[in-house]
Amino acid sequence: MKITILSIELYYIMASSIYSVITGSGSYIPSRRIKNEDFLSNEFFDKNGKKLTKSNQEIIDKFEEITTICERRYVEDHLNTSDIAFYAAEKAIESANIDKEDLDYIIVAHNFGDVINGNNRTDIVPSLAARVKHKLKIENPDAIAFDIPFGCPGWIQGVIQADYFIKSGDAKKVLVIGADTLSRISDPHDMDSMLYADGAGAVILEGKVSESPIGILAHKTRSDTIIHSQMLYMGESYKVDEENKDDVYLKMNGRKLYQYALETVPQAIKLCLEKSGTHISEVKKVLIHQANGKMDEAILQRLFKLYDLEVDSKSIMPMSISTLGNSSVATVPTLFDLIMKGEIEGHEINKGDTIVFTSVGAGMNINAITYKV
């Protein structure tokens, strides 16, 4: 039988599989540092409009104890979510060393679109992805741009969507961005406003042929709406007056959300690991949504208890929330980019490592990805 170069290539492809691999990353971290003491002059009220009796110092000290947050980042007044999404995208494209015109999809995960400083209105027409594509000056009409509003797990869900496109043969290169400016929809009279931050992170995913598993090995998503859809919602300020009576702000049922996350996120991660044939002992890093430092710690401990194991969280779960706050969809891609650039002390991701991406947020939605570097 005559063996040709074409037949060898066909055999190689049939014996191998296409995997979705992250080939570049980028992030935008705003320069404005907002420290906890910057909230000392705020007036805090409860959900019934009653002013809190504790001093602001007491409130702030308890907040930091529970969340581990001591500062967060806000965007400059002239910037919007699509601007910082664009900055992160530029860095990811440069990191991957690709031609931006070769992108098949541009996916932007966010929750509130562009919220202009001082306006408190959502602007999503055109989509943020279309705005990013415009800012990147991409001319290719086959580079399809669209948004994903999926709560805090939006960026991970965008990566999952990209994996479907790549595995189906519909795409070779996909840009996935997570960006939000939560500072502009947080109620200054709600102490939960101290959680929220701004930021953007992005990755390039490419289809790679490999005989051994690499990149995205498996993913798992769940959505609980019957009881849990109102854990995060939009509502009026806790201090209603003539100036803000028509505005709505991000609100949270923190206690119930905490319990929901502890009960469901560990199981979702375990199911994802099982789909990929991976044991928790093989996982080098867990990159979890930076929602609340103590909550994330509790989730990791419960995950390892499902395997009857103990864990040193500091070695396996890198954290950025104490100085960057909760920037929703941006926390996981920003964390990944910082680690890849050697900017998270004590943590690195190396070739051959198995890592987990996971998030929980409005919906309520949970997702996880098992990924081999």
N, C-alpha and C positions, 0 to 999 in steps of 0.2 A: 504494500500500500504506500502510495506516495504521500509523504507528510509535507505540507506547505506551512509557511509562516502564518497564514490565515487560520489554518486548522489548529495550530498550536495556540494562537491567541484565543480562539473560540473555546478550546479545552480549558484554558486557564480561567476564562471568565465563568464557564459552567462550574468549575471546581471551586470557585471563589464566590464571594458575596459582596454586594455593595453596602457600605456602611456610611452613616452620616458622621463626619468628623469635624470638630472645631479646628479651624486652621488659622484663626486670628481673633483677637479681642481688643476692645477699647472701652474707655469709660470717661465720663465727665463728672468731676466732683466740684461743686461750686466753691468759690473762694470765701464766701461769707460764713464765718463761724458764729453760731448762736449758742452761747453757753447757758447752763441752767440758771445762773444768776440773772440773766437777761429777762427772766420771767417774774422777778421779784415785784415788779410794779404792776403786774396784771391783776385784774379783778376776776376771781374764779367763783363760779356759781354751780349749783347742782342742776340736774335735769328739770327740776321743778321751778327753777328760777330763783332759788334761795341762795344767798351769798354764803360761801363756806366760812365756817367760824375759825378754822385753823389758820395760823399764819402762813404766808406764802413760803417762808423758809421751811416750815414743817412739811408743807405739801411737796416742795421740791426735793427735800431730803428723802421722803418716803418714795417719791417717784423714782429717784435714782437707785434706791435700794432694790426696788421691784424690777426695774427695766435695765439697769446698768448704764443708762444713757447719761452722759455728762455734758455732751454738746452735739449739735447737729449742723448740717449745711443748708443754707438757703441760696437760691439763685439771685443774681443782681436784678434790679428792677427792669432793665431793658430786655432781659432774656425770657423766652417762653419754653415750654416743653419741647416743641419741635426744634428749637435752636440747639438745646443741649443733646437731644437725640441725634442731630446732625453731627455734632462734635464727636460724640462717641462712635458714630458710624464711620466717620473719616479715619479715626484711629484704628478701628477694626479692619477696614479695607487695607490700610497701610501695613498693618501687622500681618495680614494674610498674603500680602504682596500679589494682589489680583487686580485685574482691570475691572473697574466698577461697571463698565458696560457689559460685562459677562454675567452680571447678577440676573438670576431668573425671578427671584422674589425679594421684596423688601417688606418685612413684617414689623410693625411697631406695636408693642404692648403698652397700654397706658390706661388711666382711669378717667381722666378729666379733660383730655385734650389740651389745647392752649388756653390757659387762664391768664388773661392780661393783668398785670399788676394794678390793684385797686378796683377791679371790675367784678370779680367773683362770678363770672359766667363761663360756661363751657363752650369752647369753639372747636368743632371737629369737622367743619366743612371748608375746604376739602379735608380729607383724612390726613392725619399726621404723617403717615407713610408717604402720601403724595407730596407733602411739603418737604419731607426729607429727601425724596428723590429729586425734587426741584432744586433744593439747596446743593445737592451733590452734582447737579448739572448732568444727570444721566439722560442721554437721548434715546436709548433703546426702548421702543414701545413694548417689547416683550418682557421687560423687567416689571412684573406686576407688583403694585404697591397696595397694601391694605392693613387695617388696624385690627387689634384684638383687645376688646375690653373684657377682662376675665378676673378682675380683682388682682390682688398681689401675686397670684400664680401666673399672671399673664405672660411674662417672658418665658417661663418654662413651657407653657402651653404653645407659645409661638415656636419654640425649638421642636416640640413634638410635631407640630404641623409641618415644619420644615422637613423633619424626618420622613413623614408620609410622602411629601413631594419627591424627595430624593430617592426613597425606596421604590416608588412607583415608576421612576424614570422620567418624571415630569420636570425635574430640576437637577442641576449640577452644583449650583452655588446659590446660597440663600443668606441674606443679611437679616438677623433678628435683633431687634432693639427693645429695651425696656426703659421707659423714661416717665417721670412724674414730677410735678411741682406741688407737693402736698401742702407746702407752707401757705399757699394761696386759697386753700379751701378748708383750712383748719380754723376752728372757733377760738379766738384768743381768751374767751371766758370759760372754756372747757379745759380742765387740766390734762385731758388726753391730747391736747394740741401739742404738748411737749414731746410727744412721740415722733411727730412727723417731720420729714426732711425732703430735700430735693436731690435729684441725681439722675444719671443716665448710664447705661451699660449696653454693650453690643458685642455680637460675635458673628463671624462668618462660618457657615457650615458648608462643607463640600462632600460630594459623594466620592468615596474611595473604595477601590476593589481590593479585597484582602482575603487570604486563605484562612487567617485566624481572626477572631472577633476583635474589633476595635470600635472606637466611637460609641454611639448610642447602642446599647445592648438590649434595653427594654425600657418601657415607660408605663406608668399607671396614673390614671386620673379618676377622681370621683367628685360628684356634685350633690350636695345635700341641701335641698330647698324647702322641703315640707315644713320643717321646724326651724331651720337655721338661716333662712334667707335674710332675716332682718338683724343679724348680728352686727353688720355694718350697713349703714344707711345714711341718707342725706336728710338733715333736719335744720330747724331754725337755731339761732344762737341761744345759749343758755341765758344770756342777758338780752332781752328783746327791747329795742328802742326804735325810735323813728328812723335812725340812720341805717339800721341793718335788718329791719323787719321783713324785707323781701328777699334777703339772701338766705342761701342754705349752705350748710357746712357738713363735713364728714363727722358722723357720730358712730359710736361703738358701744356694744354691750360687752364690756371687757371681761367681766367675770365668767359669763357663759361661753364667750369665745375661747377663753383660756382652757376651760374644761373640755370643750369640743375638740380643740387641737390636741390635747393630751390623750384623748380617747381614740382619735381617728388617724392622726398623722403617722404614728409609729406603725400601725397596721398597713397603711398604704405603702409605706417604704418597704416593709417586709414583703408584701405582695409583689412589688416591683423587683426586688432582689430575687425572689423565687422565680419570676418570669425569665430572668436572665441567667438562672442557674448559679447565682452568686451567694455565698454565705457572708454574713456580716463581718466575719473575721478577715475577709479579703479586702474590705473597704478601707482605703487609706484616709479619705477625707469625706465629710458630710458637709456640703454647702447648703445651709438652710436659710430660708428667708429671714432676714434680720428684723424680726417683728418686736421681740421683747426678750432681753437677754436671759432672764430667769425662765421664761416659758420655753425657749429653745433648748436650754439645759435640761429641763424636765422632759421634753420630747425625746432627746437623745438617750437619757437614762432609761426611759420606758421602752425605747426601741431595743436596747441591748438586753433588757429584762425579758423581752419576748424570746430571746435566745439563751436565757439563763446565764448571761454574762455581765460583768461589770466593765465600765469604760472610764478612761481618763479623757474627759471632754476637751481639755485644752490641747491635747495632741491630735485629735481627729476632727474637731469642729472649730475651724477658724471663725473669728467674729470681728465685725467692724462696727456694730451698732453703738458702742459706747461713745465713739467720736463722730460717726456719720449719721446716726439716727436711723429711722425707718423711712426709706424712700420708695416703699411699695415694690413695684415691678423692677425697679433698678437695683435692689439690694443684692440679688444673687449674681447677675452678670457683672456688677461692679466688684463684688468680692472675688469672683473668679479672675477678673482682669488684674486686680491688685496682687493676687497670689502669683499669677503667671509672670508678673513684672517684679516679683521679689519684694513687694511693699507691705506684706503682712508678716510681721516678725514671728519666727518660729514655725512658719508653714511654707511648704513648697509642694508642687505637683510635678511628678516626674514621669517619663515614658514608662508605660506598663502599669501605672497606678490605676486602680479602680476607684471611682468617686461617685458620690450620689448628689444630685441636685434635687431639692424639694422645697415646696412652699405651701402655704395655707392662706386663704383670704376670702374676701367678700364673695358671697354666692349662696352658701359657703362652698368653696372649691379647694381641692387638694390635688397636688400632683407630685410625681417623683420620676427621676430618670436615673438608670444605672449607666455609667459611662466609663469606658476604658480608654485611657490616654494612649 
